[in-house]
Amino acid sequence: MPKATRKSARKAETPLRQRKFAVAEKEVLERIVTEGDQISTVSAQSTMTTIKKDDKKKKRHESWLQKLDHAYAVKKKMQKKQNKSNNLKVNLENFSDALNDIQIKPKSLFASQATHGKKLKEPTQQEPAVPSNKIKSKKAKKQAELQEILRMQKVMQHGAFKQNPFDTIRQHVQNTFSS
């Protein structure tokens, strides 16, 4: 004799205490709808919509894709912000190599090479336009870097620098750091 099979149990319904209404959702025949001052009853079957399994699956998939898109958008935004801050950095290794090769010449040679024919004053220790130790905020650092880039562009456009860049740099270094 074959073994007796057990009937599958129904899905457990929410307990009566936790229900909003005493009757289960499937057993509701009519719903009361209030629009403004009017009260009317509508059949429950017209308000309940049945969603197919494939539609539910598509909806879940679309919501998952939206979560992924949001995550990628946040990551891309962070990367863009990081790239923006990295673009302001300038590689000055070539200048340090050139500064090491500079030979010190007497001041009399530089006095004759003055661009405007004026005599050179005694060099004084100049502070940079924006001292790096006094910059505290990111915004101020960024502003200082932008000013430095603009200054570098102006130097690159200067006639004396175009004619002989190494002599111009050498003269600037001697004027700035001579003691």
PEVEN-V587933 format. One record per run of one state. SS is the DSSP state (helix for helix, strand for strand, loop for the rest). FROM is the first residue (numbers start at 0). TO is the last residue. Records with the same first field share a line. If there is no record, write none. Layout:
SS = FROM-TO, FROM-TO
This chain:
loop = 0-23, 27-28, 35-36, 47-51, 86-91, 100-105, 112-130, 134-136, 157-157, 163-163, 177-178
helix = 24-26, 43-46, 52-85, 92-99, 106-111, 131-133, 137-156, 158-162, 164-176
strand = 29-34, 37-42
